[in-house]
Amino acid sequence: MQRTSQFNQRLPLRKAVGTVLYFVFLAAVLVGIVGLLVLLTQILIQGVPWLSWHFISGFPSRHAEEAGLLSALAGTIWLMILTAAFTVPLGVGAAIYLEEYAPRNWVTNLIEINLSNLAGVPSIVYGMLGLAVFVQFLSLGRTLMAGAMTLALLVLPIVILASREAIRAVPDSHRQAAFALGADKWQVIRGVVLPSSMPGILTGTILAMSRAIGEAAPVLAISALVYLTFVPTSPLDRFTVLPIQIFNWVSRPQDDFRGLAAAAIIVLLVILLTMNSLAILLRDRFQVKADD
């Protein structure tokens, strides 16, 4: 009885502490949201007046009123397509092997530790690695292919980790039911595991591509171009991307170029939201099939 009374006596204090912590955490969330809204508002105010068809279809120029971002926009689209082509098959294949085929031993544990560590390596390290391996050692030059391979290394751990978690979340009873019907290992993976885990795999891919599209440091190490007056037409062409073009305009002393940078940020956000929307639609479609 005495312990119960002591516990009840502290109940108002615990409620007060809980209320204070609630408002502290709410304020922490609001700081991030308000800061983001202020930043987006400033970008829209500065960038919308500079948005035009000439801005989308024109090439960079030393004169702000004549500048455009076509070469950077085309390079970004090329780079994302090639990066996804390298990353998704390798990432999903590695996740399937590690979860469904690989034995549980010290080698597997070492791979898992390295994957977790690689996901936190600074992006500039991957840029230097890509410069040494793809540009110089493999003699690919400062091309889209070298840039896509570098970004693939950057985001591959994210895709592998997310895909492994999605595959691991598939109930083992589904596998056993498929085996009971006479399916072999690959038929179970192809017909049961992958359809059920596809929403989680697509979520990981969304996160990986979202990180890749905004990276400037590794691409700057590979491309080193901020002024390009042609559109890449093959994976072996030189290129530049929107983050590098934005960085170049922001670093210029004229205020007009800051407006161009804000307009380019808006275009980059539109591309990012379009990619995410398409991936979310595909994820929801696979989720419906998995539930059925």
C-alpha positions as CSV (number, residue, x, y, z in Angstrom):
1,M,0.0,0.0,0.0
2,Q,2.8,2.4,0.9
3,R,4.5,1.8,-2.5
4,T,1.2,2.3,-4.3
5,S,0.6,5.6,-2.5
6,Q,4.1,6.8,-3.3
7,F,3.6,5.9,-7.0
8,N,0.3,7.8,-7.1
9,Q,2.0,10.8,-5.4
10,R,4.5,11.1,-8.3
11,L,1.8,10.8,-10.9
12,P,1.3,14.6,-11.3
13,L,5.0,15.1,-11.7
14,R,5.2,12.4,-14.4
15,K,2.3,14.0,-16.3
16,A,4.0,17.4,-16.1
17,V,7.3,16.0,-17.4
18,G,5.5,14.2,-20.2
19,T,3.7,17.4,-21.2
20,V,6.9,19.4,-21.2
21,L,8.7,16.7,-23.3
22,Y,5.7,16.6,-25.7
23,F,6.0,20.3,-26.4
24,V,9.8,20.1,-26.7
25,F,9.7,17.3,-29.3
26,L,6.8,19.1,-31.1
27,A,8.9,22.3,-31.3
28,A,11.8,20.3,-32.7
29,V,9.6,18.9,-35.4
30,L,8.2,22.4,-36.1
31,V,11.6,23.9,-36.4
32,G,12.5,21.6,-39.3
33,I,9.1,22.0,-41.0
34,V,9.1,25.8,-40.7
35,G,12.7,26.0,-41.8
36,L,11.9,23.9,-44.9
37,L,8.8,26.0,-45.7
38,V,10.8,29.2,-45.4
39,L,13.5,27.8,-47.7
40,L,11.0,26.6,-50.3
41,T,9.2,30.0,-50.2
42,Q,12.4,31.9,-50.7
43,I,13.4,29.6,-53.6
44,L,10.0,30.0,-55.3
45,I,10.0,33.8,-54.9
46,Q,13.5,34.0,-56.5
47,G,13.2,31.2,-59.0
48,V,9.7,31.4,-60.5
49,P,10.3,34.7,-62.4
50,W,13.3,33.0,-64.2
51,L,11.3,29.9,-65.3
52,S,10.7,29.9,-69.0
53,W,10.9,27.7,-72.0
54,H,14.2,29.4,-73.0
55,F,15.6,28.6,-69.5
56,I,14.7,24.9,-70.0
57,S,15.9,24.6,-73.6
58,G,18.9,26.9,-73.5
59,F,22.5,26.3,-72.7
60,P,24.6,28.0,-70.0
61,S,25.9,31.5,-70.7
62,R,28.0,34.2,-69.1
63,H,24.9,36.4,-69.4
64,A,22.1,35.6,-66.9
65,E,19.3,36.6,-69.2
66,E,20.6,34.2,-71.9
67,A,21.5,31.2,-69.7
68,G,19.7,27.9,-69.6
69,L,20.2,24.4,-68.2
70,L,19.4,22.0,-71.0
71,S,22.8,20.3,-70.9
72,A,22.7,19.9,-67.1
73,L,19.1,18.6,-67.3
74,A,19.9,16.1,-70.0
75,G,23.0,15.0,-68.1
76,T,20.9,14.5,-64.9
77,I,18.3,12.4,-66.7
78,W,21.0,10.3,-68.4
79,L,22.8,9.8,-65.2
80,M,19.8,8.7,-63.2
81,I,18.7,6.2,-65.9
82,L,22.2,4.6,-66.1
83,T,22.6,4.6,-62.3
84,A,19.3,2.8,-61.9
85,A,20.2,0.3,-64.6
86,F,23.4,-0.6,-62.6
87,T,22.0,-0.3,-59.1
88,V,18.7,-2.1,-59.1
89,P,19.7,-5.5,-60.6
90,L,22.9,-5.6,-58.6
91,G,21.3,-4.5,-55.4
92,V,18.2,-6.7,-55.5
93,G,20.4,-9.7,-56.7
94,A,22.8,-9.2,-53.8
95,A,19.9,-9.0,-51.4
96,I,18.3,-12.2,-52.7
97,Y,21.6,-14.1,-52.5
98,L,22.3,-12.9,-48.9
99,E,18.9,-13.7,-47.6
100,E,17.9,-16.8,-49.6
101,Y,21.2,-18.6,-50.6
102,A,24.2,-17.4,-48.5
103,P,25.1,-19.6,-45.5
104,R,25.2,-18.0,-42.1
105,N,28.9,-17.8,-41.3
106,W,31.6,-15.3,-40.6
107,V,31.9,-14.3,-44.2
108,T,28.2,-13.3,-44.3
109,N,28.6,-11.4,-41.1
110,L,31.6,-9.6,-42.5
111,I,29.7,-8.6,-45.6
112,E,26.8,-7.3,-43.5
113,I,29.1,-5.2,-41.4
114,N,30.8,-3.8,-44.5
115,L,27.4,-3.0,-46.1
116,S,26.4,-1.0,-43.0
117,N,29.7,0.9,-42.9
118,L,29.6,1.7,-46.6
119,A,26.2,3.2,-46.3
120,G,27.7,5.9,-44.1
121,V,30.9,6.7,-46.1
122,P,31.0,10.4,-47.3
123,S,30.1,10.8,-50.9
124,I,33.4,12.5,-51.9
125,V,35.2,9.2,-51.0
126,Y,33.2,7.5,-53.7
127,G,34.0,10.3,-56.1
128,M,37.7,9.8,-55.6
129,L,37.3,6.0,-55.9
130,G,35.4,6.5,-59.2
131,L,38.0,8.9,-60.4
132,A,40.8,6.4,-59.7
133,V,39.0,3.2,-60.9
134,F,36.6,4.1,-63.6
135,V,38.1,7.2,-65.1
136,Q,41.8,6.3,-64.9
137,F,42.3,2.6,-64.4
138,L,39.5,1.4,-66.7
139,S,40.1,4.4,-69.1
140,L,36.4,5.3,-69.3
141,G,37.3,9.0,-69.1
142,R,35.1,11.6,-67.5
143,T,31.9,10.2,-69.1
144,L,28.4,9.4,-68.1
145,M,29.3,5.7,-67.8
146,A,32.0,6.5,-65.2
147,G,29.6,8.9,-63.3
148,A,26.8,6.3,-63.3
149,M,29.1,3.6,-62.0
150,T,30.4,5.9,-59.2
151,L,26.9,6.8,-58.1
152,A,25.9,3.1,-58.3
153,L,28.6,2.4,-55.8
154,L,27.3,5.2,-53.6
155,V,23.7,4.1,-53.4
156,L,24.2,0.3,-53.8
157,P,24.4,-0.3,-50.0
158,I,21.1,1.5,-49.5
159,V,19.3,-0.6,-52.1
160,I,20.8,-3.9,-50.7
161,L,19.9,-3.1,-47.1
162,A,16.4,-2.0,-47.9
163,S,15.8,-5.0,-50.2
164,R,17.1,-7.4,-47.6
165,E,14.7,-6.0,-45.0
166,A,11.8,-6.3,-47.5
167,I,12.7,-9.9,-48.3
168,R,13.2,-10.8,-44.7
169,A,9.7,-9.4,-43.9
170,V,8.0,-12.0,-46.1
171,P,6.5,-14.7,-43.8
172,D,8.3,-18.0,-43.9
173,S,5.0,-19.8,-44.1
174,H,4.5,-18.4,-47.7
175,R,7.8,-20.0,-48.7
176,Q,6.8,-23.3,-47.1
177,A,3.4,-23.3,-48.8
178,A,5.1,-22.8,-52.2
179,F,7.5,-25.6,-51.5
180,A,4.6,-27.9,-50.4
181,L,3.1,-27.3,-53.9
182,G,6.2,-28.6,-55.6
183,A,8.0,-25.3,-56.4
184,D,11.8,-25.2,-56.5
185,K,13.9,-22.6,-54.8
186,W,14.0,-20.1,-57.7
187,Q,10.3,-20.5,-58.4
188,V,9.5,-19.7,-54.7
189,I,11.7,-16.6,-54.9
190,R,10.3,-15.4,-58.3
191,G,6.7,-16.2,-57.6
192,V,6.3,-15.6,-53.9
193,V,9.2,-13.7,-52.3
194,L,9.8,-11.0,-54.9
195,P,6.1,-10.0,-55.4
196,S,5.6,-9.8,-51.7
197,S,8.8,-7.8,-51.1
198,M,8.6,-5.5,-54.1
199,P,6.9,-2.6,-52.3
200,G,9.8,-2.5,-49.8
201,I,12.4,-2.9,-52.6
202,L,10.9,0.0,-54.5
203,T,10.9,2.1,-51.3
204,G,14.7,1.5,-51.0
205,T,15.2,2.3,-54.6
206,I,13.3,5.6,-54.2
207,L,15.5,6.6,-51.3
208,A,18.7,5.6,-53.2
209,M,17.8,7.5,-56.4
210,S,16.7,10.5,-54.3
211,R,20.1,10.6,-52.8
212,A,21.9,10.1,-56.1
213,I,20.1,12.9,-58.0
214,G,21.2,15.5,-55.4
215,E,24.8,14.5,-55.1
216,A,27.3,17.0,-56.3
217,A,30.7,16.0,-54.8
218,P,31.2,12.6,-56.5
219,V,29.9,13.9,-59.8
220,L,32.2,16.9,-59.6
221,A,35.2,14.6,-59.1
222,I,34.2,12.6,-62.2
223,S,32.9,15.3,-64.5
224,A,34.6,18.5,-63.4
225,L,32.5,20.4,-65.9
226,V,30.3,23.4,-65.1
227,Y,30.0,24.9,-68.6
228,L,28.7,22.5,-71.3
229,T,27.0,23.6,-74.5
230,F,25.9,20.3,-75.9
231,V,23.5,17.5,-74.9
232,P,25.0,14.1,-74.2
233,T,23.9,11.5,-76.8
234,S,25.6,8.3,-75.5
235,P,26.9,6.9,-72.2
236,L,30.5,7.7,-73.3
237,D,29.9,11.5,-73.7
238,R,31.1,14.2,-71.3
239,F,28.4,15.6,-69.0
240,T,27.3,17.9,-66.3
241,V,24.4,17.7,-63.9
242,L,21.9,20.1,-62.2
243,P,23.7,20.1,-58.7
244,I,26.9,21.2,-60.4
245,Q,25.2,23.9,-62.5
246,I,23.4,25.2,-59.4
247,F,26.7,25.4,-57.5
248,N,28.2,27.3,-60.3
249,W,25.4,29.8,-60.5
250,V,25.3,30.3,-56.7
251,S,29.1,31.0,-56.6
252,R,28.7,33.8,-59.2
253,P,28.7,37.4,-57.7
254,Q,25.7,38.7,-59.7
255,D,22.3,38.5,-58.1
256,D,20.7,37.4,-61.3
257,F,22.6,34.1,-61.2
258,R,21.2,33.4,-57.8
259,G,17.7,33.6,-59.4
260,L,18.8,31.2,-62.0
261,A,20.1,28.8,-59.3
262,A,16.7,29.0,-57.5
263,A,14.9,28.2,-60.8
264,A,17.2,25.3,-61.4
265,I,16.5,24.0,-57.8
266,I,12.8,24.1,-58.7
267,V,13.4,22.0,-61.8
268,L,15.5,19.6,-59.7
269,L,12.7,19.3,-57.1
270,V,10.1,18.7,-59.9
271,I,12.2,15.9,-61.3
272,L,12.7,14.4,-57.8
273,L,9.0,14.5,-57.0
274,T,8.1,13.0,-60.4
275,M,10.5,10.1,-59.8
276,N,9.1,9.6,-56.4
277,S,5.5,9.7,-57.6
278,L,6.1,7.2,-60.3
279,A,7.9,4.9,-57.9
280,I,5.1,5.3,-55.3
281,L,2.5,4.4,-57.9
282,L,4.4,1.3,-58.8
283,R,4.9,0.4,-55.1
284,D,1.2,0.7,-54.4
285,R,0.4,-1.4,-57.5
286,F,2.7,-4.2,-56.3
287,Q,1.3,-3.8,-52.8
288,V,-2.2,-4.5,-54.1
289,K,-1.0,-7.6,-56.0
290,A,0.9,-8.8,-52.9
291,D,-2.2,-8.4,-50.7
292,D,-4.3,-10.3,-53.3
